[in-house]
Amino acid sequence: MKGTCLVTGGAGFIGCAISPALVREFDRVVAIDNMHPQIHATPDRPSRLDAGVELIVGDVTQRETWDSLLKDVKPDTVIHLAAETGTGQSLTEGTRHAMVNVVGTTQMLDALVRHEALPRRVVLTSSRAVYGEGAWQDAAGTVTYPGQRSRDQLEKGIWDFPGLKCLPFEATRTQPRPTSIYGSTKLTQEMVLSAWALSFGVEVGLLRLQNVYGIGQSLSNPYTGIVSLFAQLARAGKAIPLYEDGEIVRDFVYIDDVADAVIRIATAQSLVPGAIYDVGLGKETTIRELATLISAIYGAPEPVVNGAFRNGDVRAASADITRTSEQLGWKPQWSLERGVKALCAWIDETRAS
């Protein structure tokens, strides 16, 4: 795959992870990033961003940024990573999330048309948050969508939906019903991009990512994810606090596996029209299991249930990755234990330097 690849949010966690492969696959790779201090501790170019990538500091929500960029860059492939993340944060900073995730996307699409710079393909990294609580099944096999847990329900400590079991998310079966502002903006992103791409004859590849973690993740961002948060608490000799009853379910997928999926969909000879792919380890893990694993690595105290909760958070989220593996030829290579140990070793090295 030759030509030019443009990566929005390209200096972030995933952008840095995919950068070496992109430099090998494309003649030119350009990353645009606003270097937001919540993600980047310093405004300096990230050391993990491949030297072959041209980095432009700019804001995807601004028309001027795109007009300046597209005078020189005519992308054949766009990998759209730029986004505000964080379920809890989006409840109080909804405008910020909508501006970056929705307006940032429409500004990009408008500019591509305005500058006659339509790419062959656009890849979007979406989120498992678009599913919300997803589909649940009762003992008789009946599938239902219970929707968002209310504040009253959570305050009473009713964590699950009685008599129901959550099913793994799968894009061809699970209806998207987001329960957070963040999830709503990501679903809007998907819908806007898909409608635009179909109208202009541009291929689109959508990846719904589960909980991504690993080496290179921001350690200063309070919304960076619970794996690195748990690791830093345990490393400090503290007991990891567990929200709700400790049985919240997630699907933790290592950054190298996510990068592999992104590269595969970005460079595939052709894509199944309208296909949406779920990217995860394909395994349910409770936060208690994760915390216990990390505590053991550091010899920290046992995790402690504190009964706290986050509004808009979902009880269970995991992915059925069968179709993704079959159609993309992709399969996770990193087990949770291997990935967590690698992350902890990197944190130790980073904090010691």
DAJOPE-V399878 format. One record per pair of residues at least 4 apart in sequence whose ideal C-beta (glycine too) atoms are under 8 Angstrom apart, sorted by the first residue. I is the first residue (numbers start at 0). J is the second residue. If there is no record, write none. Layout:
i = <I:I>
j = <J:J>
This chain:
i = <0:0:0:0:0:1:1:1:2:2:2:2:2:2:2:3:3:3:3:3:3:3:3:3:3:4:4:4:4:4:4:4:4:4:4:4:4:5:5:5:5:5:5:5:5:5:5:6:6:6:6:6:6:6:6:6:6:6:6:7:7:7:7:7:7:7:7:7:7:7:8:8:8:8:8:8:8:8:8:9:9:9:9:9:9:9:9:9:9:9:10:10:10:10:10:10:10:10:10:10:11:11:11:11:12:12:12:12:12:12:12:13:13:13:13:13:13:13:13:14:14:14:14:14:15:15:15:15:15:16:16:16:16:16:16:16:17:17:17:17:17:18:18:18:18:18:18:18:18:19:19:20:20:20:21:21:21:21:21:21:21:22:22:22:22:24:24:24:25:25:27:28:28:28:28:29:29:29:29:29:29:30:30:30:30:30:31:31:31:31:31:31:31:31:32:32:32:32:32:33:33:33:33:33:34:34:34:34:35:36:36:37:37:37:37:38:38:39:39:39:40:40:42:44:44:47:48:48:55:57:57:57:57:58:59:59:59:59:59:59:59:59:60:60:60:60:60:60:61:61:62:62:62:62:63:64:64:65:65:65:65:65:65:66:66:66:66:68:68:69:69:69:69:69:69:70:72:73:74:74:75:75:75:76:76:76:76:76:76:76:77:77:77:77:77:77:78:78:78:78:78:79:79:79:79:79:79:79:79:80:81:81:82:82:82:82:82:82:83:83:83:83:83:83:83:83:83:84:84:84:84:85:85:85:85:86:86:86:86:86:86:86:86:87:87:87:87:87:87:88:88:88:88:89:89:89:89:89:89:89:90:90:90:90:92:93:93:94:95:96:96:96:96:97:97:97:97:98:98:99:100:100:100:100:100:100:101:101:101:101:101:102:103:104:104:104:104:105:105:106:107:108:108:108:108:109:110:110:111:111:111:112:112:117:117:117:118:119:119:120:120:120:120:120:120:121:121:121:121:121:121:122:122:122:122:122:122:122:123:123:123:123:123:123:123:124:124:124:125:125:125:125:125:125:125:125:125:125:126:126:126:126:126:127:127:127:127:127:127:127:127:127:127:128:128:128:128:128:128:129:129:129:129:129:129:129:130:130:130:130:130:130:130:130:130:130:131:131:131:131:131:131:131:131:131:132:132:132:132:132:132:132:132:132:132:132:132:133:133:133:133:133:133:133:133:133:134:134:134:134:134:134:134:134:135:135:135:135:135:135:135:135:135:136:136:136:136:136:136:136:137:137:137:137:137:138:142:143:144:144:145:145:146:146:147:147:148:148:148:148:148:148:149:150:150:151:152:153:153:153:153:153:156:156:156:157:158:158:158:158:158:158:159:159:160:165:165:165:165:165:166:167:167:167:167:167:168:168:168:168:168:168:168:169:169:169:169:169:169:170:170:170:170:170:170:171:171:172:175:177:177:177:177:177:178:178:178:179:179:179:180:180:181:182:183:184:185:186:187:188:189:189:189:190:191:192:192:192:193:193:193:193:194:195:195:196:196:196:196:197:202:202:203:204:204:204:204:204:204:205:205:205:206:206:206:206:206:206:207:207:207:207:207:208:208:208:208:209:209:209:209:209:209:209:209:209:209:209:210:210:210:210:210:210:210:210:210:211:211:211:211:211:212:212:212:212:212:212:212:212:212:212:212:213:213:213:213:213:213:213:214:214:214:214:215:215:216:216:216:216:216:216:217:217:218:218:218:218:218:218:219:223:223:224:225:225:225:225:226:226:226:226:226:226:227:227:227:228:229:229:229:229:229:230:230:230:230:230:230:230:230:231:231:232:232:232:232:232:233:233:233:233:233:233:233:233:234:234:234:234:234:234:236:236:236:237:237:238:238:238:238:238:238:239:239:239:239:239:239:240:240:240:240:240:241:241:241:241:241:241:241:241:242:242:242:242:242:242:242:242:243:243:243:243:243:243:244:244:245:245:245:245:245:245:246:246:246:247:247:247:247:247:248:248:248:248:248:248:248:249:249:249:249:249:249:249:249:250:250:250:250:250:250:250:250:250:251:251:251:251:251:251:252:252:252:252:252:252:252:253:253:253:253:253:253:253:253:254:255:255:255:256:256:256:256:256:256:256:257:257:258:259:259:259:260:260:260:260:260:260:261:262:263:263:263:263:264:264:264:267:270:271:274:276:276:276:276:277:277:277:277:277:278:278:278:278:279:279:279:279:280:280:280:280:280:280:280:281:281:281:281:281:281:282:282:283:283:284:284:284:285:286:287:287:287:288:289:289:289:290:290:291:291:291:292:292:292:292:293:293:293:293:294:294:294:294:294:296:296:296:297:308:320:320:321:322:323:323:324:324:324:333:333:333:334:335:336:337:338:339:340:341:342:343:344:345:346:347:348>
j = <24:25:76:265:266:24:25:26:25:26:27:74:75:76:119:25:26:27:28:29:72:73:74:75:76:21:24:25:27:28:29:74:75:76:77:78:265:29:30:31:68:72:74:76:77:78:118:14:17:18:21:28:29:30:31:52:77:78:80:30:31:32:59:77:78:79:80:81:103:107:13:14:31:32:59:79:80:81:82:14:18:29:30:31:32:48:52:54:78:80:14:15:30:32:34:39:44:45:48:54:15:32:38:80:16:38:211:215:216:217:254:17:80:124:211:254:257:258:261:18:30:32:48:80:45:47:48:49:215:47:213:215:254:255:257:258:21:78:258:261:262:22:28:30:47:48:49:51:52:23:49:24:258:262:25:28:49:52:78:262:265:28:49:51:52:262:265:266:75:76:53:49:51:52:53:52:53:55:68:72:74:48:52:53:54:55:54:55:56:57:59:64:68:81:54:55:56:57:81:56:57:58:59:81:38:39:42:56:39:40:42:217:219:220:222:217:220:43:45:217:217:219:56:48:54:215:52:54:68:61:64:67:68:64:64:65:81:99:103:104:106:107:64:98:99:102:103:106:65:106:66:106:109:110:67:68:106:69:106:107:109:110:114:70:110:113:114:72:110:73:110:111:113:114:116:114:116:116:116:118:118:119:120:118:119:120:121:122:265:266:107:111:118:120:121:122:121:122:124:261:265:104:107:121:122:123:124:188:192:124:99:103:99:100:103:124:185:188:88:89:92:95:96:99:100:181:184:88:126:181:222:89:96:181:222:90:128:179:181:182:309:311:312:91:222:309:310:311:312:92:96:181:222:93:96:179:180:181:184:311:179:180:310:311:96:97:180:98:99:100:180:181:184:101:102:180:184:102:103:103:104:181:184:185:187:188:105:184:187:188:191:106:107:108:188:191:192:109:191:110:111:112:191:192:195:113:114:116:116:117:118:117:199:199:200:201:201:201:202:201:202:203:204:265:270:192:196:201:202:203:204:203:204:205:206:261:264:265:188:189:192:203:204:205:206:206:208:261:129:185:186:188:189:205:206:207:208:275:181:182:185:207:208:168:207:208:209:210:250:277:279:316:318:177:179:181:182:185:313:175:177:182:185:186:189:207:168:173:174:175:176:177:182:207:313:316:146:147:175:176:177:178:179:182:313:144:145:146:147:148:160:165:176:178:313:314:315:144:165:166:168:173:176:313:315:316:142:143:144:165:166:172:173:174:142:143:144:145:160:163:164:165:166:140:141:142:143:163:164:166:141:143:162:163:164:162:166:163:174:176:160:163:176:178:178:311:152:153:157:158:178:314:153:154:310:155:157:157:158:243:308:310:243:244:306:161:243:244:246:247:308:314:163:314:314:248:314:315:316:317:173:281:283:317:318:319:173:207:277:316:317:318:319:173:277:318:319:321:322:207:274:275:276:277:322:275:322:319:186:181:182:183:185:186:182:311:313:183:311:312:184:311:185:186:187:188:189:190:191:192:193:205:275:194:195:196:203:205:197:203:205:273:198:199:201:200:201:202:203:203:269:270:270:264:265:267:270:274:276:274:275:276:260:261:264:275:276:278:275:276:277:278:318:252:257:278:279:249:250:251:252:277:278:279:280:316:317:318:224:225:226:249:250:251:252:279:316:224:252:253:254:257:216:224:226:227:251:252:253:254:338:339:342:253:254:255:333:338:341:342:254:341:342:345:254:345:223:224:226:227:254:342:223:227:223:227:231:346:349:350:223:227:228:228:229:249:286:289:230:251:289:293:339:342:231:342:346:232:233:239:289:290:293:234:293:296:297:339:342:343:346:235:346:237:238:239:240:299:237:239:290:293:294:296:297:299:297:299:343:346:347:350:297:299:300:299:300:294:299:300:301:302:303:290:293:294:299:302:303:302:303:304:305:307:245:286:287:290:302:303:304:305:247:286:305:306:307:308:309:312:247:304:306:307:308:314:304:306:285:286:287:290:302:304:285:286:287:285:286:312:314:315:283:284:285:314:315:316:317:283:284:285:286:289:315:316:317:279:280:281:282:283:284:316:317:318:279:280:284:289:335:338:256:257:278:279:280:331:333:257:280:331:332:333:337:338:341:258:259:332:333:260:278:280:329:331:332:333:261:278:262:263:329:332:264:276:278:323:327:329:265:266:267:327:328:329:270:276:327:327:274:326:326:322:323:326:327:318:319:320:322:323:318:320:323:329:317:318:320:331:284:318:320:331:333:334:335:317:318:319:320:321:331:317:335:315:317:288:289:335:289:290:291:302:304:292:293:335:339:294:302:295:301:302:296:335:336:339:297:299:339:343:298:299:300:301:302:339:340:343:343:312:324:331:325:326:327:329:328:329:330:337:338:341:338:339:340:341:342:343:344:345:346:347:348:349:350:351:352>
